[in-house]
Amino acid sequence: MHKALPVVLLVFAATIVAAASRMPLLAQADIPGATLRIEVQQPIADDKAAEIVEWLQSASSNVSLAYGRFPNPSPRVVVIPAGHGSWVGSSPVPFGRVTRDRDEKIEFFVNPDRPIHEFYADWTATHEFSHLLLPYVRSRHKWISEGFASYYQNVLMARAGRYTASEAWQKLYAGFERGRLSRPELSPNEAAVAGVRKARMKIYWSGAAIALLADIELRERSGGRESLDVALDRFQRCCLPSRSSWSGPRLFAKLDSLLDEPVFMPLYRQYADAAGFPDIGPALQRLGVRLDNNSVSVTPHAELADLRIDITSGRPPL
Ligand SMILES: [Zn+2]
């Protein structure tokens, strides 16, 4: 009995060490309006984990550039090493998602072998954090949540200086083209019901087009007093974080109630159940975003050039 004791103790100690090495690293990061509660799962080397925490602080701060603060004061962020499966590819952040239970939690599957500068250039985190600008939207209106996040990922990466303004418009233009060519027989609502596996580009980019149309109309008719940023700022003050599941019309009607005049429900009625793609061409032309010789450029003398610059610079409302 006595001889066995040291062995038992050794085994016990080894178990503790093994368990400790698998313990996630916990960290907090302050950003405007919020403190992130971060959990970095193992194995990720300590120095890379520290770099990843700094990157999360930076990427989540991008979303504060919408209206000055992060939409949720205390979100959970979980970082999971993605391993080496073929799905990981060469991306530093092959996958991210938001889950909403009691808390809003954002999970990032990362490839810790990639250099940290690649994380900063990647849009995935800005996209996922942008989802928190809206509550959970029911899957049959998923084009609203995916569309607004796709619009904001580009706008906010420009405001943060990660993209030039031209790059942001090039990426938006290319996305709208992908959306226009994807499942033209479906309306946004039908595409959402079909699901992301069958209509991903239609879902993401029809919603982004409607976000841009709303942003332009709000800025133009108010002379810069209102914008998509302002609408979402007011929405956060009344309604976020929200534990309920919102239908698209309920969300759009609520946003309209916070504005001088409705813009979202008229767009919903025009496009949500219409096949084809939202009519974005005239808006892009007025913004001065155009295709020349297979490359997208922005022109300084367009009718809405100042408004276009306001969108990517994040100039505060008048
Ligand atoms: Zn998304």
py3Dmol code that shows the C-alpha trace and the ligand (Angstrom):
import py3Dmol

protein = """\
ATOM      1  CA  MET A   1       0.000   0.000   0.000  1.00  0.00           C
ATOM      2  CA  HIS A   2       2.707   2.424   1.057  1.00  0.00           C
ATOM      3  CA  LYS A   3       4.910   1.679  -1.930  1.00  0.00           C
ATOM      4  CA  ALA A   4       2.075   2.442  -4.303  1.00  0.00           C
ATOM      5  CA  LEU A   5       1.487   5.938  -2.965  1.00  0.00           C
ATOM      6  CA  PRO A   6       4.273   7.813  -4.814  1.00  0.00           C
ATOM      7  CA  VAL A   7       3.060   6.287  -8.090  1.00  0.00           C
ATOM      8  CA  VAL A   8      -0.477   7.426  -7.429  1.00  0.00           C
ATOM      9  CA  LEU A   9       0.775  10.897  -6.614  1.00  0.00           C
ATOM     10  CA  LEU A  10       2.884  11.009  -9.774  1.00  0.00           C
ATOM     11  CA  VAL A  11      -0.026   9.996 -11.937  1.00  0.00           C
ATOM     12  CA  PHE A  12      -2.211  12.561 -10.215  1.00  0.00           C
ATOM     13  CA  ALA A  13       0.387  15.302 -10.733  1.00  0.00           C
ATOM     14  CA  ALA A  14       0.784  14.425 -14.402  1.00  0.00           C
ATOM     15  CA  THR A  15      -2.984  14.637 -14.843  1.00  0.00           C
ATOM     16  CA  ILE A  16      -3.016  18.107 -13.353  1.00  0.00           C
ATOM     17  CA  VAL A  17      -0.210  19.266 -15.642  1.00  0.00           C
ATOM     18  CA  ALA A  18      -1.963  17.816 -18.679  1.00  0.00           C
ATOM     19  CA  ALA A  19      -5.247  19.414 -17.669  1.00  0.00           C
ATOM     20  CA  ALA A  20      -3.508  22.717 -17.015  1.00  0.00           C
ATOM     21  CA  SER A  21      -1.898  22.674 -20.447  1.00  0.00           C
ATOM     22  CA  ARG A  22      -5.351  22.308 -22.004  1.00  0.00           C
ATOM     23  CA  MET A  23      -6.875  25.108 -19.960  1.00  0.00           C
ATOM     24  CA  PRO A  24      -7.962  28.013 -22.133  1.00  0.00           C
ATOM     25  CA  LEU A  25      -6.172  31.287 -21.702  1.00  0.00           C
ATOM     26  CA  LEU A  26      -8.544  33.934 -20.390  1.00  0.00           C
ATOM     27  CA  ALA A  27      -8.153  37.616 -21.141  1.00  0.00           C
ATOM     28  CA  GLN A  28     -10.106  40.853 -21.176  1.00  0.00           C
ATOM     29  CA  ALA A  29      -9.741  43.664 -23.669  1.00  0.00           C
ATOM     30  CA  ASP A  30     -11.228  47.135 -23.350  1.00  0.00           C
ATOM     31  CA  ILE A  31     -12.575  48.800 -26.458  1.00  0.00           C
ATOM     32  CA  PRO A  32     -14.867  51.841 -26.827  1.00  0.00           C
ATOM     33  CA  GLY A  33     -18.123  50.995 -25.038  1.00  0.00           C
ATOM     34  CA  ALA A  34     -17.243  47.436 -24.110  1.00  0.00           C
ATOM     35  CA  THR A  35     -14.980  44.914 -22.467  1.00  0.00           C
ATOM     36  CA  LEU A  36     -14.401  41.719 -24.422  1.00  0.00           C
ATOM     37  CA  ARG A  37     -14.264  38.520 -22.373  1.00  0.00           C
ATOM     38  CA  ILE A  38     -11.838  36.405 -24.387  1.00  0.00           C
ATOM     39  CA  GLU A  39     -11.088  32.707 -24.116  1.00  0.00           C
ATOM     40  CA  VAL A  40      -8.221  31.322 -26.210  1.00  0.00           C
ATOM     41  CA  GLN A  41      -8.484  27.554 -26.401  1.00  0.00           C
ATOM     42  CA  GLN A  42      -5.365  25.387 -26.564  1.00  0.00           C
ATOM     43  CA  PRO A  43      -2.971  24.545 -28.063  1.00  0.00           C
ATOM     44  CA  ILE A  44      -1.876  28.044 -29.076  1.00  0.00           C
ATOM     45  CA  ALA A  45       1.555  29.291 -27.971  1.00  0.00           C
ATOM     46  CA  ASP A  46       1.419  32.041 -25.331  1.00  0.00           C
ATOM     47  CA  ASP A  47       3.078  34.671 -27.499  1.00  0.00           C
ATOM     48  CA  LYS A  48       0.713  33.976 -30.420  1.00  0.00           C
ATOM     49  CA  ALA A  49      -2.257  33.991 -28.023  1.00  0.00           C
ATOM     50  CA  ALA A  50      -1.189  37.437 -26.800  1.00  0.00           C
ATOM     51  CA  GLU A  51      -0.963  38.659 -30.407  1.00  0.00           C
ATOM     52  CA  ILE A  52      -4.408  37.218 -31.141  1.00  0.00           C
ATOM     53  CA  VAL A  53      -5.913  39.023 -28.130  1.00  0.00           C
ATOM     54  CA  GLU A  54      -4.467  42.321 -29.433  1.00  0.00           C
ATOM     55  CA  TRP A  55      -5.841  41.580 -32.900  1.00  0.00           C
ATOM     56  CA  LEU A  56      -9.320  40.899 -31.463  1.00  0.00           C
ATOM     57  CA  GLN A  57      -9.155  44.202 -29.628  1.00  0.00           C
ATOM     58  CA  SER A  58      -8.339  45.944 -32.907  1.00  0.00           C
ATOM     59  CA  ALA A  59     -10.935  44.102 -35.044  1.00  0.00           C
ATOM     60  CA  SER A  60     -13.744  44.653 -32.546  1.00  0.00           C
ATOM     61  CA  SER A  61     -12.769  48.336 -32.283  1.00  0.00           C
ATOM     62  CA  ASN A  62     -13.481  48.559 -36.028  1.00  0.00           C
ATOM     63  CA  VAL A  63     -17.163  48.067 -35.205  1.00  0.00           C
ATOM     64  CA  SER A  64     -17.002  50.973 -32.747  1.00  0.00           C
ATOM     65  CA  LEU A  65     -16.340  53.104 -35.832  1.00  0.00           C
ATOM     66  CA  ALA A  66     -20.021  52.722 -36.804  1.00  0.00           C
ATOM     67  CA  TYR A  67     -21.272  55.004 -34.011  1.00  0.00           C
ATOM     68  CA  GLY A  68     -18.580  55.397 -31.405  1.00  0.00           C
ATOM     69  CA  ARG A  69     -19.043  52.340 -29.258  1.00  0.00           C
ATOM     70  CA  PHE A  70     -19.341  48.567 -29.526  1.00  0.00           C
ATOM     71  CA  PRO A  71     -23.000  47.419 -29.571  1.00  0.00           C
ATOM     72  CA  ASN A  72     -22.708  44.930 -26.678  1.00  0.00           C
ATOM     73  CA  PRO A  73     -20.901  46.064 -23.488  1.00  0.00           C
ATOM     74  CA  SER A  74     -19.622  42.603 -22.543  1.00  0.00           C
ATOM     75  CA  PRO A  75     -19.494  40.066 -25.386  1.00  0.00           C
ATOM     76  CA  ARG A  76     -17.787  36.666 -25.096  1.00  0.00           C
ATOM     77  CA  VAL A  77     -15.138  35.862 -27.689  1.00  0.00           C
ATOM     78  CA  VAL A  78     -13.808  32.323 -28.072  1.00  0.00           C
ATOM     79  CA  VAL A  79     -10.724  31.514 -30.148  1.00  0.00           C
ATOM     80  CA  ILE A  80     -10.388  27.908 -31.277  1.00  0.00           C
ATOM     81  CA  PRO A  81      -7.308  26.497 -33.041  1.00  0.00           C
ATOM     82  CA  ALA A  82      -8.615  25.106 -36.309  1.00  0.00           C
ATOM     83  CA  GLY A  83      -6.149  22.241 -36.602  1.00  0.00           C
ATOM     84  CA  HIS A  84      -4.744  21.204 -39.939  1.00  0.00           C
ATOM     85  CA  GLY A  85      -7.705  19.802 -41.871  1.00  0.00           C
ATOM     86  CA  SER A  86      -8.075  20.584 -45.545  1.00  0.00           C
ATOM     87  CA  TRP A  87     -10.930  23.041 -44.819  1.00  0.00           C
ATOM     88  CA  VAL A  88      -8.494  25.392 -43.070  1.00  0.00           C
ATOM     89  CA  GLY A  89      -6.768  26.370 -46.317  1.00  0.00           C
ATOM     90  CA  SER A  90      -4.348  29.291 -46.070  1.00  0.00           C
ATOM     91  CA  SER A  91      -6.695  31.672 -44.275  1.00  0.00           C
ATOM     92  CA  PRO A  92      -5.690  32.908 -40.802  1.00  0.00           C
ATOM     93  CA  VAL A  93      -9.388  32.846 -39.784  1.00  0.00           C
ATOM     94  CA  PRO A  94     -11.081  30.117 -41.817  1.00  0.00           C
ATOM     95  CA  PHE A  95     -14.377  30.398 -39.960  1.00  0.00           C
ATOM     96  CA  GLY A  96     -16.241  32.603 -37.534  1.00  0.00           C
ATOM     97  CA  ARG A  97     -19.757  32.640 -36.146  1.00  0.00           C
ATOM     98  CA  VAL A  98     -21.994  34.394 -33.680  1.00  0.00           C
ATOM     99  CA  THR A  99     -24.104  32.362 -31.290  1.00  0.00           C
ATOM    100  CA  ARG A 100     -26.750  33.870 -29.070  1.00  0.00           C
ATOM    101  CA  ASP A 101     -27.875  32.138 -25.949  1.00  0.00           C
ATOM    102  CA  ARG A 102     -27.830  33.949 -22.633  1.00  0.00           C
ATOM    103  CA  ASP A 103     -24.820  35.860 -23.909  1.00  0.00           C
ATOM    104  CA  GLU A 104     -23.725  36.948 -27.328  1.00  0.00           C
ATOM    105  CA  LYS A 105     -20.693  34.852 -28.156  1.00  0.00           C
ATOM    106  CA  ILE A 106     -18.420  35.190 -31.165  1.00  0.00           C
ATOM    107  CA  GLU A 107     -16.311  32.157 -32.048  1.00  0.00           C
ATOM    108  CA  PHE A 108     -13.273  32.313 -34.301  1.00  0.00           C
ATOM    109  CA  PHE A 109     -11.547  29.241 -35.676  1.00  0.00           C
ATOM    110  CA  VAL A 110      -7.992  30.388 -36.325  1.00  0.00           C
ATOM    111  CA  ASN A 111      -4.851  29.043 -37.874  1.00  0.00           C
ATOM    112  CA  PRO A 112      -2.176  30.008 -35.321  1.00  0.00           C
ATOM    113  CA  ASP A 113       0.587  29.153 -37.807  1.00  0.00           C
ATOM    114  CA  ARG A 114      -0.279  32.182 -39.951  1.00  0.00           C
ATOM    115  CA  PRO A 115       1.610  35.425 -39.230  1.00  0.00           C
ATOM    116  CA  ILE A 116      -0.340  37.990 -37.231  1.00  0.00           C
ATOM    117  CA  HIS A 117      -0.310  40.634 -39.989  1.00  0.00           C
ATOM    118  CA  GLU A 118      -2.539  38.319 -42.031  1.00  0.00           C
ATOM    119  CA  PHE A 119      -5.122  38.363 -39.236  1.00  0.00           C
ATOM    120  CA  TYR A 120      -5.294  42.165 -39.386  1.00  0.00           C
ATOM    121  CA  ALA A 121      -5.841  42.103 -43.174  1.00  0.00           C
ATOM    122  CA  ASP A 122      -8.617  39.489 -42.924  1.00  0.00           C
ATOM    123  CA  TRP A 123     -12.236  40.698 -42.896  1.00  0.00           C
ATOM    124  CA  THR A 124     -13.788  37.739 -41.047  1.00  0.00           C
ATOM    125  CA  ALA A 125     -13.592  39.258 -37.558  1.00  0.00           C
ATOM    126  CA  THR A 126     -14.966  42.621 -38.656  1.00  0.00           C
ATOM    127  CA  HIS A 127     -17.835  40.782 -40.364  1.00  0.00           C
ATOM    128  CA  GLU A 128     -18.651  38.673 -37.314  1.00  0.00           C
ATOM    129  CA  PHE A 129     -18.416  41.558 -34.862  1.00  0.00           C
ATOM    130  CA  SER A 130     -20.628  43.628 -37.220  1.00  0.00           C
ATOM    131  CA  HIS A 131     -23.402  41.077 -36.696  1.00  0.00           C
ATOM    132  CA  LEU A 132     -23.806  42.510 -33.203  1.00  0.00           C
ATOM    133  CA  LEU A 133     -25.039  45.791 -34.718  1.00  0.00           C
ATOM    134  CA  LEU A 134     -28.332  43.912 -35.201  1.00  0.00           C
ATOM    135  CA  PRO A 135     -30.177  41.407 -33.004  1.00  0.00           C
ATOM    136  CA  TYR A 136     -30.768  37.817 -34.084  1.00  0.00           C
ATOM    137  CA  VAL A 137     -32.826  37.947 -37.291  1.00  0.00           C
ATOM    138  CA  ARG A 138     -34.920  34.887 -38.184  1.00  0.00           C
ATOM    139  CA  SER A 139     -33.367  32.642 -40.790  1.00  0.00           C
ATOM    140  CA  ARG A 140     -36.074  33.342 -43.376  1.00  0.00           C
ATOM    141  CA  HIS A 141     -34.836  36.953 -43.416  1.00  0.00           C
ATOM    142  CA  LYS A 142     -31.166  36.052 -43.072  1.00  0.00           C
ATOM    143  CA  TRP A 143     -30.249  38.382 -45.940  1.00  0.00           C
ATOM    144  CA  ILE A 144     -30.691  41.275 -43.516  1.00  0.00           C
ATOM    145  CA  SER A 145     -28.138  40.066 -40.958  1.00  0.00           C
ATOM    146  CA  GLU A 146     -25.663  38.744 -43.543  1.00  0.00           C
ATOM    147  CA  GLY A 147     -26.175  41.729 -45.820  1.00  0.00           C
ATOM    148  CA  PHE A 148     -25.648  44.387 -43.185  1.00  0.00           C
ATOM    149  CA  ALA A 149     -22.534  42.575 -41.900  1.00  0.00           C
ATOM    150  CA  SER A 150     -21.166  42.270 -45.459  1.00  0.00           C
ATOM    151  CA  TYR A 151     -21.758  45.974 -46.094  1.00  0.00           C
ATOM    152  CA  TYR A 152     -20.209  47.016 -42.796  1.00  0.00           C
ATOM    153  CA  GLN A 153     -17.202  44.693 -43.022  1.00  0.00           C
ATOM    154  CA  ASN A 154     -16.018  46.702 -46.040  1.00  0.00           C
ATOM    155  CA  VAL A 155     -17.045  50.140 -44.815  1.00  0.00           C
ATOM    156  CA  LEU A 156     -15.460  49.587 -41.398  1.00  0.00           C
ATOM    157  CA  MET A 157     -12.240  48.076 -42.751  1.00  0.00           C
ATOM    158  CA  ALA A 158     -11.897  51.308 -44.762  1.00  0.00           C
ATOM    159  CA  ARG A 159     -12.646  53.524 -41.760  1.00  0.00           C
ATOM    160  CA  ALA A 160     -10.020  51.603 -39.777  1.00  0.00           C
ATOM    161  CA  GLY A 161      -7.443  52.144 -42.524  1.00  0.00           C
ATOM    162  CA  ARG A 162      -7.179  48.435 -43.354  1.00  0.00           C
ATOM    163  CA  TYR A 163      -8.579  49.079 -46.858  1.00  0.00           C
ATOM    164  CA  THR A 164      -8.266  52.207 -48.918  1.00  0.00           C
ATOM    165  CA  ALA A 165     -11.624  53.737 -49.838  1.00  0.00           C
ATOM    166  CA  SER A 166     -11.124  52.483 -53.405  1.00  0.00           C
ATOM    167  CA  GLU A 167     -10.459  48.951 -52.185  1.00  0.00           C
ATOM    168  CA  ALA A 168     -13.639  49.013 -50.110  1.00  0.00           C
ATOM    169  CA  TRP A 169     -15.729  50.099 -53.130  1.00  0.00           C
ATOM    170  CA  GLN A 170     -14.010  47.527 -55.330  1.00  0.00           C
ATOM    171  CA  LYS A 171     -14.904  44.795 -52.869  1.00  0.00           C
ATOM    172  CA  LEU A 172     -18.484  46.026 -52.547  1.00  0.00           C
ATOM    173  CA  TYR A 173     -18.836  46.255 -56.329  1.00  0.00           C
ATOM    174  CA  ALA A 174     -17.430  42.751 -56.793  1.00  0.00           C
ATOM    175  CA  GLY A 175     -19.785  41.433 -54.116  1.00  0.00           C
ATOM    176  CA  PHE A 176     -22.824  43.050 -55.741  1.00  0.00           C
ATOM    177  CA  GLU A 177     -21.818  41.426 -59.026  1.00  0.00           C
ATOM    178  CA  ARG A 178     -21.530  38.010 -57.374  1.00  0.00           C
ATOM    179  CA  GLY A 179     -24.934  38.562 -55.808  1.00  0.00           C
ATOM    180  CA  ARG A 180     -26.528  39.715 -59.072  1.00  0.00           C
ATOM    181  CA  LEU A 181     -25.304  36.599 -60.876  1.00  0.00           C
ATOM    182  CA  SER A 182     -26.331  34.232 -58.086  1.00  0.00           C
ATOM    183  CA  ARG A 183     -29.787  32.615 -58.297  1.00  0.00           C
ATOM    184  CA  PRO A 184     -31.457  35.508 -60.180  1.00  0.00           C
ATOM    185  CA  GLU A 185     -34.744  33.623 -60.142  1.00  0.00           C
ATOM    186  CA  LEU A 186     -35.002  33.952 -56.357  1.00  0.00           C
ATOM    187  CA  SER A 187     -36.060  36.886 -54.212  1.00  0.00           C
ATOM    188  CA  PRO A 188     -33.963  37.669 -51.114  1.00  0.00           C
ATOM    189  CA  ASN A 189     -36.597  36.035 -48.895  1.00  0.00           C
ATOM    190  CA  GLU A 190     -36.694  32.926 -51.112  1.00  0.00           C
ATOM    191  CA  ALA A 191     -32.892  32.782 -51.125  1.00  0.00           C
ATOM    192  CA  ALA A 192     -32.870  32.942 -47.321  1.00  0.00           C
ATOM    193  CA  VAL A 193     -35.312  30.020 -47.162  1.00  0.00           C
ATOM    194  CA  ALA A 194     -33.167  28.059 -49.671  1.00  0.00           C
ATOM    195  CA  GLY A 195     -30.208  28.563 -47.320  1.00  0.00           C
ATOM    196  CA  VAL A 196     -26.584  29.624 -47.584  1.00  0.00           C
ATOM    197  CA  ARG A 197     -25.478  26.367 -49.194  1.00  0.00           C
ATOM    198  CA  LYS A 198     -27.714  26.998 -52.186  1.00  0.00           C
ATOM    199  CA  ALA A 199     -27.849  30.784 -52.401  1.00  0.00           C
ATOM    200  CA  ARG A 200     -25.017  32.223 -50.348  1.00  0.00           C
ATOM    201  CA  MET A 201     -24.045  35.087 -52.632  1.00  0.00           C
ATOM    202  CA  LYS A 202     -27.654  36.071 -53.239  1.00  0.00           C
ATOM    203  CA  ILE A 203     -28.313  36.183 -49.504  1.00  0.00           C
ATOM    204  CA  TYR A 204     -25.190  38.112 -48.541  1.00  0.00           C
ATOM    205  CA  TRP A 205     -25.069  40.655 -51.339  1.00  0.00           C
ATOM    206  CA  SER A 206     -28.748  41.405 -51.896  1.00  0.00           C
ATOM    207  CA  GLY A 207     -28.831  42.367 -48.228  1.00  0.00           C
ATOM    208  CA  ALA A 208     -25.646  44.440 -48.572  1.00  0.00           C
ATOM    209  CA  ALA A 209     -27.162  46.236 -51.585  1.00  0.00           C
ATOM    210  CA  ILE A 210     -30.254  47.109 -49.544  1.00  0.00           C
ATOM    211  CA  ALA A 211     -28.029  48.349 -46.691  1.00  0.00           C
ATOM    212  CA  LEU A 212     -26.200  50.639 -49.138  1.00  0.00           C
ATOM    213  CA  LEU A 213     -29.470  51.898 -50.669  1.00  0.00           C
ATOM    214  CA  ALA A 214     -30.806  52.697 -47.187  1.00  0.00           C
ATOM    215  CA  ASP A 215     -27.556  54.440 -46.212  1.00  0.00           C
ATOM    216  CA  ILE A 216     -27.560  56.611 -49.339  1.00  0.00           C
ATOM    217  CA  GLU A 217     -31.211  57.585 -48.964  1.00  0.00           C
ATOM    218  CA  LEU A 218     -30.812  58.459 -45.286  1.00  0.00           C
ATOM    219  CA  ARG A 219     -27.713  60.573 -45.859  1.00  0.00           C
ATOM    220  CA  GLU A 220     -29.031  62.290 -48.950  1.00  0.00           C
ATOM    221  CA  ARG A 221     -32.471  63.262 -47.726  1.00  0.00           C
ATOM    222  CA  SER A 222     -31.239  64.476 -44.318  1.00  0.00           C
ATOM    223  CA  GLY A 223     -28.195  66.334 -45.639  1.00  0.00           C
ATOM    224  CA  GLY A 224     -25.984  64.082 -43.516  1.00  0.00           C
ATOM    225  CA  ARG A 225     -27.962  64.265 -40.244  1.00  0.00           C
ATOM    226  CA  GLU A 226     -29.104  60.675 -40.594  1.00  0.00           C
ATOM    227  CA  SER A 227     -27.341  57.598 -41.948  1.00  0.00           C
ATOM    228  CA  LEU A 228     -27.295  53.854 -41.445  1.00  0.00           C
ATOM    229  CA  ASP A 229     -24.840  54.475 -38.589  1.00  0.00           C
ATOM    230  CA  VAL A 230     -27.307  56.867 -36.918  1.00  0.00           C
ATOM    231  CA  ALA A 231     -30.223  54.456 -37.361  1.00  0.00           C
ATOM    232  CA  LEU A 232     -28.213  51.635 -35.783  1.00  0.00           C
ATOM    233  CA  ASP A 233     -26.931  53.900 -33.007  1.00  0.00           C
ATOM    234  CA  ARG A 234     -30.548  54.730 -32.046  1.00  0.00           C
ATOM    235  CA  PHE A 235     -31.511  51.077 -32.361  1.00  0.00           C
ATOM    236  CA  GLN A 236     -28.717  50.003 -30.005  1.00  0.00           C
ATOM    237  CA  ARG A 237     -29.856  52.536 -27.412  1.00  0.00           C
ATOM    238  CA  CYS A 238     -33.415  51.199 -27.407  1.00  0.00           C
ATOM    239  CA  CYS A 239     -33.046  47.541 -28.148  1.00  0.00           C
ATOM    240  CA  LEU A 240     -29.596  45.911 -27.867  1.00  0.00           C
ATOM    241  CA  PRO A 241     -28.404  43.467 -26.738  1.00  0.00           C
ATOM    242  CA  SER A 242     -31.682  41.658 -27.419  1.00  0.00           C
ATOM    243  CA  ARG A 243     -32.583  38.124 -26.434  1.00  0.00           C
ATOM    244  CA  SER A 244     -35.508  37.856 -28.788  1.00  0.00           C
ATOM    245  CA  SER A 245     -35.605  36.646 -32.351  1.00  0.00           C
ATOM    246  CA  TRP A 246     -36.642  39.399 -34.760  1.00  0.00           C
ATOM    247  CA  SER A 247     -38.442  38.974 -38.052  1.00  0.00           C
ATOM    248  CA  GLY A 248     -37.171  41.181 -40.868  1.00  0.00           C
ATOM    249  CA  PRO A 249     -40.328  43.325 -41.019  1.00  0.00           C
ATOM    250  CA  ARG A 250     -40.357  43.803 -37.234  1.00  0.00           C
ATOM    251  CA  LEU A 251     -36.730  44.940 -37.283  1.00  0.00           C
ATOM    252  CA  PHE A 252     -37.185  47.232 -40.280  1.00  0.00           C
ATOM    253  CA  ALA A 253     -40.367  48.749 -38.829  1.00  0.00           C
ATOM    254  CA  LYS A 254     -38.537  49.421 -35.568  1.00  0.00           C
ATOM    255  CA  LEU A 255     -35.622  51.055 -37.399  1.00  0.00           C
ATOM    256  CA  ASP A 256     -38.098  53.213 -39.345  1.00  0.00           C
ATOM    257  CA  SER A 257     -39.764  54.315 -36.116  1.00  0.00           C
ATOM    258  CA  LEU A 258     -36.413  55.813 -35.040  1.00  0.00           C
ATOM    259  CA  LEU A 259     -36.065  57.958 -38.185  1.00  0.00           C
ATOM    260  CA  ASP A 260     -37.598  61.158 -39.522  1.00  0.00           C
ATOM    261  CA  GLU A 261     -39.279  59.174 -42.287  1.00  0.00           C
ATOM    262  CA  PRO A 262     -39.337  55.459 -43.085  1.00  0.00           C
ATOM    263  CA  VAL A 263     -36.690  54.034 -45.398  1.00  0.00           C
ATOM    264  CA  PHE A 264     -36.353  50.368 -44.439  1.00  0.00           C
ATOM    265  CA  MET A 265     -39.914  49.076 -44.899  1.00  0.00           C
ATOM    266  CA  PRO A 266     -40.263  50.784 -48.301  1.00  0.00           C
ATOM    267  CA  LEU A 267     -37.067  48.967 -49.382  1.00  0.00           C
ATOM    268  CA  TYR A 268     -38.389  45.747 -47.896  1.00  0.00           C
ATOM    269  CA  ARG A 269     -41.642  46.052 -49.848  1.00  0.00           C
ATOM    270  CA  GLN A 270     -39.747  46.832 -53.031  1.00  0.00           C
ATOM    271  CA  TYR A 271     -37.126  44.091 -52.891  1.00  0.00           C
ATOM    272  CA  ALA A 272     -37.642  41.380 -50.257  1.00  0.00           C
ATOM    273  CA  ASP A 273     -40.028  39.297 -52.353  1.00  0.00           C
ATOM    274  CA  ALA A 274     -38.835  40.387 -55.795  1.00  0.00           C
ATOM    275  CA  ALA A 275     -36.726  38.074 -57.956  1.00  0.00           C
ATOM    276  CA  GLY A 276     -33.562  39.527 -59.479  1.00  0.00           C
ATOM    277  CA  PHE A 277     -31.190  41.836 -57.658  1.00  0.00           C
ATOM    278  CA  PRO A 278     -31.790  45.212 -55.986  1.00  0.00           C
ATOM    279  CA  ASP A 279     -31.356  48.015 -58.498  1.00  0.00           C
ATOM    280  CA  ILE A 280     -27.925  49.181 -57.348  1.00  0.00           C
ATOM    281  CA  GLY A 281     -26.555  50.413 -60.713  1.00  0.00           C
ATOM    282  CA  PRO A 282     -27.935  53.980 -60.653  1.00  0.00           C
ATOM    283  CA  ALA A 283     -26.820  54.414 -57.026  1.00  0.00           C
ATOM    284  CA  LEU A 284     -23.256  53.293 -57.809  1.00  0.00           C
ATOM    285  CA  GLN A 285     -23.182  55.644 -60.786  1.00  0.00           C
ATOM    286  CA  ARG A 286     -24.265  58.614 -58.660  1.00  0.00           C
ATOM    287  CA  LEU A 287     -21.632  57.675 -56.055  1.00  0.00           C
ATOM    288  CA  GLY A 288     -18.987  57.615 -58.777  1.00  0.00           C
ATOM    289  CA  VAL A 289     -18.169  53.915 -58.407  1.00  0.00           C
ATOM    290  CA  ARG A 290     -17.706  52.599 -61.913  1.00  0.00           C
ATOM    291  CA  LEU A 291     -16.216  49.827 -63.956  1.00  0.00           C
ATOM    292  CA  ASP A 292     -13.540  50.849 -66.490  1.00  0.00           C
ATOM    293  CA  ASN A 293     -11.575  48.274 -68.453  1.00  0.00           C
ATOM    294  CA  ASN A 294     -12.429  45.508 -66.031  1.00  0.00           C
ATOM    295  CA  SER A 295     -11.345  47.444 -62.972  1.00  0.00           C
ATOM    296  CA  VAL A 296     -13.504  49.361 -60.518  1.00  0.00           C
ATOM    297  CA  SER A 297     -12.526  52.936 -59.783  1.00  0.00           C
ATOM    298  CA  VAL A 298     -13.997  55.906 -57.943  1.00  0.00           C
ATOM    299  CA  THR A 299     -14.255  59.308 -59.556  1.00  0.00           C
ATOM    300  CA  PRO A 300     -13.839  62.577 -57.634  1.00  0.00           C
ATOM    301  CA  HIS A 301     -16.494  64.492 -59.579  1.00  0.00           C
ATOM    302  CA  ALA A 302     -19.542  62.300 -59.124  1.00  0.00           C
ATOM    303  CA  GLU A 303     -22.875  63.700 -57.960  1.00  0.00           C
ATOM    304  CA  LEU A 304     -22.628  61.933 -54.578  1.00  0.00           C
ATOM    305  CA  ALA A 305     -18.814  61.892 -54.239  1.00  0.00           C
ATOM    306  CA  ASP A 306     -18.931  63.654 -50.845  1.00  0.00           C
ATOM    307  CA  LEU A 307     -21.528  61.212 -49.548  1.00  0.00           C
ATOM    308  CA  ARG A 308     -19.380  58.330 -50.785  1.00  0.00           C
ATOM    309  CA  ILE A 309     -16.378  59.727 -48.915  1.00  0.00           C
ATOM    310  CA  ASP A 310     -18.489  60.157 -45.763  1.00  0.00           C
ATOM    311  CA  ILE A 311     -19.417  56.457 -45.881  1.00  0.00           C
ATOM    312  CA  THR A 312     -15.842  55.187 -45.908  1.00  0.00           C
ATOM    313  CA  SER A 313     -14.347  57.913 -43.714  1.00  0.00           C
ATOM    314  CA  GLY A 314     -17.054  57.626 -41.049  1.00  0.00           C
ATOM    315  CA  ARG A 315     -17.366  61.393 -40.823  1.00  0.00           C
ATOM    316  CA  PRO A 316     -19.809  62.000 -37.954  1.00  0.00           C
ATOM    317  CA  PRO A 317     -23.292  63.282 -38.814  1.00  0.00           C
ATOM    318  CA  LEU A 318     -23.884  67.047 -38.971  1.00  0.00           C
TER     319      LEU A 318
END
"""
ligand_1 = """\
1
ZN
Zn -22.182 36.546 -41.290
"""
view = py3Dmol.view(width=600, height=400)
view.addModel(protein, "pdb")
view.setStyle({"model": 0}, {"cartoon": {"style": "trace"}})
view.addModel(ligand_1, "xyz")
view.setStyle({"model": 1}, {"stick": {}})
view.zoomTo()
view.show()
